[in-house]
Amino acid sequence: MILAFILFVFKGRKAKLAPDANIKLKYDDDDLLLLTPGPVKLHPRVLKALSSPVRYHREKSFIDSLNFVTKSISNLEGTNNLTVPITGSGTAAMDSAISSMVKRESKVLSFVNGAFSERLYNISRYYSDNVTPYFKEWGKAITGEDVKKALEDKEFDFVTLVHNETSTGVLNPMDEVMQEVNKGGAISIVDGVTSVGSDRVEVDRWGIDAMITASQKCLGGPPGVSFVTLSKRALSVIEKSDRGQNYYLDVRNYIKGGKVDVPFTTATPLVIALQEAIAMIYEEGLDNRINRHRLMGKAVRAGAQAMGLELLAERGHESNTVTAIKIPDKAESVVSQGKRYGVLFAGGQGKLTEKIIRIGHMNTVGEREVLTGLSVLDAVLTDLGIAHETGKGTLAALKEFSSAGSN
Amino acid sequence: MILAFILFVFKGRKAKLAPDANIKLKYDDDDLLLLTPGPVKLHPRVLKALSSPVRYHREKSFIDSLNFVTKSISNLEGTNNLTVPITGSGTAAMDSAISSMVKRESKVLSFVNGAFSERLYNISRYYSDNVTPYFKEWGKAITGEDVKKALEDKEFDFVTLVHNETSTGVLNPMDEVMQEVNKGGAISIVDGVTSVGSDRVEVDRWGIDAMITASQKCLGGPPGVSFVTLSKRALSVIEKSDRGQNYYLDVRNYIKGGKVDVPFTTATPLVIALQEAIAMIYEEGLDNRINRHRLMGKAVRAGAQAMGLELLAERGHESNTVTAIKIPDKAESVVSQGKRYGVLFAGGQGKLTEKIIRIGHMNTVGEREVLTGLSVLDAVLTDLGIAHETGKGTLAALKEFSSAGSN
């Protein structure tokens, strides 16, 4: 016994690492840190709520939860407008808003400066024969000037745009944009999937008629439910006809006597989990949460730039929830190598594929995650031989954190 | 101290129950036994899978899970046809099948003998101006004779019907029905939401072109994802035009190079949980599982009839997964009182409201749940003063169990 122990120690001491041994931890997909711009990592409390026993979708206690969720979303959007819940992804809510109101002959103006505003344009073209696009370079913001130009001498029934372009990391300046949109009098359909719950949204003040959002990004819930918040003007458009163009997503199905109704089976576990996520938003306080997201955005941008990398977003219009970083021709390799370190960045979409990586800094992303993301990015760039200033990313982020006086 | 103890015991011994005290356990909604025909109670293993860390919907490990789920569903349906996953309820899959293929001018024949076949009819009318209904009394089956009559001297592009009518507890005899449908040559769209995974389904043998199912019933998963399985004929109809009538639910979005694609955010936690539920189906064995469901159906029907209650379903066409029991004018009271005992039955839908209750016996329902359901029903009928043979329900069920030689 004692001899065996001595032999073991002796052997252990003399053991050398085989040259091909891999002593690194292998991260599997259950252990990836999601720094994607949605779906986001769920807080353990939200995961726990997700696995509560399944509720029947017509029981009062579930309806209470659903009402809490929809009313909270209106509240986080700065309005008392009616929020309608949809079982489906954010695209389902986009489709719902458009197909419930737009007719084949409706005149629609679609502002396109990224993949999600392009999707609004594509959905509009699917349901109307009369859609005018206004294209802007991906990475640039839609401004009040753009809206003015697009509306000059023209009349539209509907206008579509996104608030925060998840594909480019651009935050459109809604104060000036909506002021110009509303001069035209069109019904506005706005995608707030990566702003509602984590950035300032003012549906009433901005005068947005249909605000779209989804569970899995800035609200901190699991993916699979989405929402449309309808103004009185939007509701009056809807009441004018007895049907839209999409049976399953027709908001008329989901409203009964001015209140939310549950016409079809609902993804009850997702709603219960989202309820917990929203409760956590209120515990943190919306203002605090918005300021946290702004700080994290600032830190990620400062870190990327200190590493000598270039941002895609036009200066002054950077998103607070997602940052797009230019990595020409090597973006997919960076994403792939990041997984070796247990971190998942997102690549570019559509024409930005292979050109950028995107770092989501929403929901449970705090200082720890930003530092992790920047230092892993540094390691990955080194591994791949991509020129950058090593060691400077986290330093710049730390400077942002300390100047904000956190901790 | 000792004195206090003696006083306590003395007081305790003398304590009498106040006449208004409620010593019964109050069941909350998290502790309800769901005997509804979906959503069903989830097995603890499935609940655990549901709360795994969120997967990113474009990662390989998630795509592997999704492929396992869609291929298994085809397999459970007796086919190798392509199964397309939809983030949405069963109604979304109904809409997807219809709106992806049916045109405004298409001739559609809809068989209606309950609320879900009526929904297929309503969706068909939403997308086509040329829909012929064939109405049958709710509670009766659609037979080969019905199909013959409906198709006489007429030609249709599409036929819609349900396999198992969840609203009435009727199982349509698909062998004879589909034989007649296929003589007409129309593309068939069939709802298998309460059969696939728990009853015999033979998509290839029956020649079904679009088979619809959903996660939360006979497959044993959480609610929120649904599926359409498409035959080569259905795919060729789809390939003939470049779009359907519903953007979000167009199956063209979900197929790329003959394989399943993930165009939009997917409800990844629901898919991961469903994967576990389907793994459990294979562990039990599909044949075993079907036989179990048949036995549970038999036991519930025998129990209800022994209590002197009447079934809604026509004799010989009773569903193996849900039983509708006539409770004239008192159905909603029975459902409501059942909750006092911690059991949730479902009421009737549409024109059957207040006329029937429905007991779901699918997925995790075994002998224990059937005995619980029948004895609680007995107690509830007694509470409400509804005439019935008390004590006979469970006895009849036990007889079924022992004649089947279980345990």
Contacts between the chains, C-beta under 8 A, distances in Angstrom:
chain1	res1	chain2	res2	distance
A	28	B	61	7.4
A	29	B	55	5.9
A	29	B	56	8.0
A	29	B	59	5.6
A	29	B	60	8.0
A	29	B	61	4.0
A	29	B	62	7.1
A	30	B	52	6.0
A	30	B	53	5.2
A	30	B	55	7.8
A	31	B	53	7.4
A	32	B	53	7.8
A	32	B	56	7.4
A	32	B	59	7.7
A	34	B	54	6.8
A	34	B	56	6.1
A	36	B	56	5.6
A	38	B	265	7.2
A	39	B	54	5.1
A	39	B	55	7.9
A	39	B	56	6.5
A	39	B	57	7.1
A	39	B	265	6.7
A	39	B	268	6.6
A	40	B	54	7.4
A	41	B	53	7.2
A	41	B	54	6.7
A	42	B	53	7.3
A	42	B	54	5.4
A	47	B	51	4.6
A	47	B	53	7.2
A	48	B	51	6.6
A	50	B	50	5.7
A	50	B	51	5.0
A	50	B	269	6.2
A	51	B	47	4.6
A	51	B	48	6.6
A	51	B	50	5.0
A	51	B	51	3.6
A	52	B	30	6.0
A	53	B	30	5.2
A	53	B	31	7.4
A	53	B	32	7.8
A	53	B	41	7.2
A	53	B	42	7.3
A	53	B	47	7.2
A	54	B	34	6.8
A	54	B	39	5.0
A	54	B	40	7.4
A	54	B	41	6.7
A	54	B	42	5.4
A	54	B	216	7.7
A	54	B	222	6.0
A	54	B	223	7.2
A	55	B	29	5.9
A	55	B	30	7.8
A	55	B	39	7.9
A	56	B	29	8.0
A	56	B	32	7.4
A	56	B	34	6.1
A	56	B	36	5.6
A	56	B	39	6.5
A	56	B	344	5.9
A	57	B	39	7.0
A	57	B	223	7.2
A	59	B	29	5.6
A	59	B	32	7.7
A	59	B	344	7.4
A	60	B	29	8.0
A	61	B	28	7.4
A	61	B	29	4.0
A	62	B	29	7.1
A	87	B	87	7.7
A	87	B	88	5.3
A	87	B	89	5.2
A	87	B	92	7.2
A	87	B	223	7.9
A	87	B	224	5.6
A	88	B	87	5.3
A	88	B	88	4.7
A	88	B	92	6.8
A	88	B	248	6.5
A	89	B	87	5.1
A	89	B	264	4.5
A	89	B	265	4.1
A	89	B	266	7.1
A	89	B	267	7.6
A	90	B	264	7.4
A	90	B	265	6.2
A	91	B	248	5.7
A	91	B	263	7.9
A	91	B	264	4.3
A	91	B	265	7.4
A	92	B	87	7.1
A	92	B	88	6.8
A	92	B	248	4.9
A	92	B	264	7.7
A	94	B	248	8.0
A	95	B	246	7.7
A	95	B	247	5.0
A	95	B	248	4.1
A	96	B	248	8.0
A	99	B	246	7.7
A	99	B	247	7.2
A	122	B	247	7.6
A	123	B	247	5.1
A	126	B	243	7.1
A	126	B	247	4.4
A	127	B	247	7.3
A	214	B	265	7.2
A	216	B	54	7.7
A	216	B	265	6.3
A	222	B	54	6.0
A	222	B	267	7.2
A	222	B	268	7.7
A	222	B	269	4.9
A	223	B	54	7.2
A	223	B	57	7.2
A	223	B	87	7.9
A	223	B	265	5.0
A	223	B	266	6.7
A	223	B	267	5.4
A	223	B	268	5.9
A	223	B	269	7.5
A	224	B	87	5.6
A	224	B	224	5.2
A	224	B	225	7.8
A	224	B	265	7.9
A	224	B	266	7.6
A	224	B	267	2.9
A	224	B	269	7.5
A	224	B	270	6.1
A	225	B	224	7.8
A	243	B	126	7.2
A	245	B	245	7.4
A	245	B	246	8.0
A	246	B	95	7.7
A	246	B	99	7.7
A	246	B	245	8.0
A	246	B	246	5.0
A	246	B	247	7.3
A	246	B	248	7.1
A	246	B	249	7.7
A	247	B	95	5.0
A	247	B	99	7.2
A	247	B	122	7.6
A	247	B	123	5.1
A	247	B	126	4.4
A	247	B	127	7.3
A	247	B	246	7.3
A	248	B	88	6.5
A	248	B	91	5.7
A	248	B	92	4.9
A	248	B	94	8.0
A	248	B	95	4.1
A	248	B	96	8.0
A	248	B	246	7.1
A	248	B	248	7.9
A	248	B	249	6.3
A	249	B	246	7.7
A	249	B	248	6.3
A	249	B	249	8.0
A	263	B	91	7.9
A	264	B	89	4.5
A	264	B	90	7.4
A	264	B	91	4.3
A	264	B	92	7.7
A	265	B	38	7.2
A	265	B	39	6.7
A	265	B	89	4.1
A	265	B	90	6.2
A	265	B	91	7.4
A	265	B	214	7.2
A	265	B	216	6.3
A	265	B	223	5.0
A	265	B	224	7.8
A	266	B	89	7.1
A	266	B	223	6.7
A	266	B	224	7.6
A	267	B	89	7.6
A	267	B	222	7.2
A	267	B	223	5.4
A	267	B	224	2.9
A	267	B	267	6.5
A	267	B	270	6.7
A	268	B	39	6.6
A	268	B	222	7.7
A	268	B	223	5.9
A	269	B	50	6.2
A	269	B	222	4.9
A	269	B	223	7.5
A	269	B	224	7.6
A	269	B	269	7.6
A	269	B	270	7.5
A	270	B	224	6.1
A	270	B	267	6.7
A	270	B	269	7.5
A	270	B	270	7.4
A	344	B	56	5.9
A	344	B	59	7.4
